[in-house]
Amino acid sequence: MNEGYYRLLSVLTLALGFWQGPMAIFYRLTRDDTGTPMRAANYLASPWCYLVAGAATAACCALLAVLDSGRKKALARAGASEDRPVSAR
Protein backbone atom coordinates (compact mmCIF):
# COMPACT_ATOMS: atom_id res chain seq x y z
CA MET A 1 0.00 0.00 0.00
CA ASN A 2 1.46 3.36 -0.92
CA GLU A 3 1.30 6.67 0.90
CA GLY A 4 -1.84 7.84 -0.93
CA TYR A 5 -3.95 5.00 0.41
CA TYR A 6 -2.74 5.63 3.95
CA ARG A 7 -3.70 9.29 3.63
CA LEU A 8 -7.14 8.43 2.23
CA LEU A 9 -7.82 5.94 5.01
CA SER A 10 -6.63 8.47 7.59
CA VAL A 11 -9.02 11.13 6.32
CA LEU A 12 -11.93 8.69 6.26
CA THR A 13 -11.10 7.44 9.76
CA LEU A 14 -10.86 10.99 11.06
CA ALA A 15 -14.25 11.89 9.56
CA LEU A 16 -15.88 8.75 10.94
CA GLY A 17 -14.35 9.24 14.38
CA PHE A 18 -15.42 12.88 14.46
CA TRP A 19 -19.06 12.14 13.59
CA GLN A 20 -19.39 9.02 15.75
CA GLY A 21 -17.64 10.59 18.74
CA PRO A 22 -17.64 14.31 19.55
CA MET A 23 -20.46 15.25 17.18
CA ALA A 24 -22.69 12.49 18.55
CA ILE A 25 -22.17 13.86 22.06
CA PHE A 26 -22.70 17.44 20.88
CA TYR A 27 -25.98 16.61 19.13
CA ARG A 28 -27.20 14.60 22.12
CA LEU A 29 -26.49 17.44 24.52
CA THR A 30 -27.76 20.33 22.40
CA ARG A 31 -30.59 18.85 20.32
CA ASP A 32 -31.58 15.67 22.18
CA ASP A 33 -30.75 13.70 19.04
CA THR A 34 -32.12 10.15 18.94
CA GLY A 35 -29.71 8.86 16.30
CA THR A 36 -28.91 8.78 12.62
CA PRO A 37 -26.53 6.51 10.70
CA MET A 38 -23.86 9.21 10.96
CA ARG A 39 -24.32 9.37 14.74
CA ALA A 40 -25.18 5.77 15.58
CA ALA A 41 -24.21 6.13 19.25
CA ASN A 42 -27.24 8.33 19.77
CA TYR A 43 -29.58 5.38 19.20
CA LEU A 44 -28.57 4.15 22.65
CA ALA A 45 -30.00 5.27 25.99
CA SER A 46 -28.48 8.25 27.73
CA PRO A 47 -25.57 6.89 29.75
CA TRP A 48 -24.50 4.37 27.10
CA CYS A 49 -24.41 6.77 24.18
CA TYR A 50 -21.63 8.78 25.82
CA LEU A 51 -19.58 5.66 26.55
CA VAL A 52 -19.96 4.36 22.99
CA ALA A 53 -19.11 7.76 21.51
CA GLY A 54 -16.00 7.94 23.68
CA ALA A 55 -15.00 4.39 22.72
CA ALA A 56 -15.52 5.20 19.02
CA THR A 57 -13.29 8.25 19.39
CA ALA A 58 -10.59 6.22 21.16
CA ALA A 59 -10.76 3.43 18.55
CA CYS A 60 -10.44 5.92 15.69
CA CYS A 61 -7.48 7.63 17.37
CA ALA A 62 -5.78 4.23 17.77
CA LEU A 63 -6.48 3.40 14.12
CA LEU A 64 -5.06 6.77 13.08
CA ALA A 65 -1.87 5.99 15.00
CA VAL A 66 -1.57 2.64 13.21
CA LEU A 67 -2.21 4.25 9.83
CA ASP A 68 0.37 6.96 10.53
CA SER A 69 3.05 4.41 11.40
CA GLY A 70 2.17 2.47 8.23
CA ARG A 71 2.45 5.65 6.18
CA LYS A 72 5.89 6.34 7.66
CA LYS A 73 7.00 2.80 6.81
CA ALA A 74 5.69 3.20 3.26
CA LEU A 75 7.65 6.44 2.89
CA ALA A 76 10.78 4.76 4.25
CA ARG A 77 10.40 1.87 1.79
CA ALA A 78 9.90 4.28 -1.09
CA GLY A 79 12.95 6.28 -0.04
CA ALA A 80 15.06 3.14 0.32
CA SER A 81 14.09 1.87 -3.12
CA GLU A 82 15.06 5.20 -4.69
CA ASP A 83 18.45 5.14 -2.98
CA ARG A 84 19.43 1.74 -4.41
CA PRO A 85 21.65 1.70 -7.50
CA VAL A 86 20.05 0.88 -10.82
CA SER A 87 21.86 -2.48 -11.06
CA ALA A 88 20.35 -3.62 -7.72
CA ARG A 89 16.78 -3.00 -8.85
C-alpha beads as a LAMMPS data file, in Angstrom:
LAMMPS data file: protein, C-alpha beads

89 atoms
88 bonds

1 atom types
1 bond types

-500.0 500.0 xlo xhi
-500.0 500.0 ylo yhi
-500.0 500.0 zlo zhi

Masses

1 110.0

Atoms # bond

1 1 1 0.000 0.000 0.000
2 1 1 1.462 3.356 -0.920
3 1 1 1.296 6.669 0.897
4 1 1 -1.840 7.843 -0.927
5 1 1 -3.952 4.998 0.409
6 1 1 -2.737 5.629 3.952
7 1 1 -3.702 9.295 3.629
8 1 1 -7.139 8.428 2.228
9 1 1 -7.825 5.936 5.012
10 1 1 -6.626 8.468 7.587
11 1 1 -9.020 11.131 6.315
12 1 1 -11.934 8.688 6.255
13 1 1 -11.101 7.441 9.762
14 1 1 -10.859 10.991 11.061
15 1 1 -14.246 11.894 9.564
16 1 1 -15.884 8.746 10.944
17 1 1 -14.345 9.244 14.379
18 1 1 -15.425 12.883 14.458
19 1 1 -19.056 12.140 13.587
20 1 1 -19.391 9.022 15.748
21 1 1 -17.637 10.586 18.739
22 1 1 -17.637 14.312 19.553
23 1 1 -20.461 15.253 17.183
24 1 1 -22.692 12.489 18.553
25 1 1 -22.166 13.864 22.064
26 1 1 -22.701 17.444 20.875
27 1 1 -25.978 16.612 19.130
28 1 1 -27.201 14.596 22.122
29 1 1 -26.487 17.438 24.522
30 1 1 -27.763 20.333 22.401
31 1 1 -30.589 18.855 20.323
32 1 1 -31.581 15.672 22.180
33 1 1 -30.747 13.697 19.041
34 1 1 -32.119 10.146 18.944
35 1 1 -29.714 8.864 16.304
36 1 1 -28.909 8.782 12.623
37 1 1 -26.531 6.513 10.700
38 1 1 -23.855 9.214 10.962
39 1 1 -24.323 9.375 14.740
40 1 1 -25.180 5.770 15.583
41 1 1 -24.206 6.127 19.254
42 1 1 -27.242 8.328 19.773
43 1 1 -29.582 5.376 19.195
44 1 1 -28.571 4.149 22.654
45 1 1 -30.001 5.267 25.985
46 1 1 -28.480 8.250 27.734
47 1 1 -25.570 6.885 29.750
48 1 1 -24.499 4.368 27.100
49 1 1 -24.415 6.773 24.183
50 1 1 -21.631 8.777 25.824
51 1 1 -19.579 5.657 26.546
52 1 1 -19.958 4.356 22.994
53 1 1 -19.109 7.759 21.508
54 1 1 -15.995 7.940 23.684
55 1 1 -15.001 4.388 22.716
56 1 1 -15.521 5.202 19.018
57 1 1 -13.289 8.247 19.386
58 1 1 -10.588 6.216 21.158
59 1 1 -10.759 3.434 18.549
60 1 1 -10.445 5.917 15.691
61 1 1 -7.482 7.625 17.370
62 1 1 -5.785 4.234 17.765
63 1 1 -6.481 3.399 14.123
64 1 1 -5.064 6.772 13.079
65 1 1 -1.873 5.994 15.003
66 1 1 -1.567 2.640 13.212
67 1 1 -2.212 4.254 9.830
68 1 1 0.366 6.960 10.530
69 1 1 3.045 4.412 11.396
70 1 1 2.168 2.470 8.231
71 1 1 2.448 5.653 6.176
72 1 1 5.886 6.343 7.656
73 1 1 6.999 2.802 6.808
74 1 1 5.692 3.201 3.257
75 1 1 7.652 6.441 2.890
76 1 1 10.781 4.759 4.254
77 1 1 10.396 1.865 1.791
78 1 1 9.902 4.281 -1.094
79 1 1 12.952 6.282 -0.042
80 1 1 15.062 3.135 0.321
81 1 1 14.090 1.871 -3.119
82 1 1 15.057 5.202 -4.687
83 1 1 18.455 5.138 -2.981
84 1 1 19.429 1.736 -4.411
85 1 1 21.654 1.697 -7.499
86 1 1 20.049 0.877 -10.819
87 1 1 21.860 -2.481 -11.057
88 1 1 20.350 -3.618 -7.718
89 1 1 16.785 -3.002 -8.846

Bonds

1 1 1 2
2 1 2 3
3 1 3 4
4 1 4 5
5 1 5 6
6 1 6 7
7 1 7 8
8 1 8 9
9 1 9 10
10 1 10 11
11 1 11 12
12 1 12 13
13 1 13 14
14 1 14 15
15 1 15 16
16 1 16 17
17 1 17 18
18 1 18 19
19 1 19 20
20 1 20 21
21 1 21 22
22 1 22 23
23 1 23 24
24 1 24 25
25 1 25 26
26 1 26 27
27 1 27 28
28 1 28 29
29 1 29 30
30 1 30 31
31 1 31 32
32 1 32 33
33 1 33 34
34 1 34 35
35 1 35 36
36 1 36 37
37 1 37 38
38 1 38 39
39 1 39 40
40 1 40 41
41 1 41 42
42 1 42 43
43 1 43 44
44 1 44 45
45 1 45 46
46 1 46 47
47 1 47 48
48 1 48 49
49 1 49 50
50 1 50 51
51 1 51 52
52 1 52 53
53 1 53 54
54 1 54 55
55 1 55 56
56 1 56 57
57 1 57 58
58 1 58 59
59 1 59 60
60 1 60 61
61 1 61 62
62 1 62 63
63 1 63 64
64 1 64 65
65 1 65 66
66 1 66 67
67 1 67 68
68 1 68 69
69 1 69 70
70 1 70 71
71 1 71 72
72 1 72 73
73 1 73 74
74 1 74 75
75 1 75 76
76 1 76 77
77 1 77 78
78 1 78 79
79 1 79 80
80 1 80 81
81 1 81 82
82 1 82 83
83 1 83 84
84 1 84 85
85 1 85 86
86 1 86 87
87 1 87 88
88 1 88 89
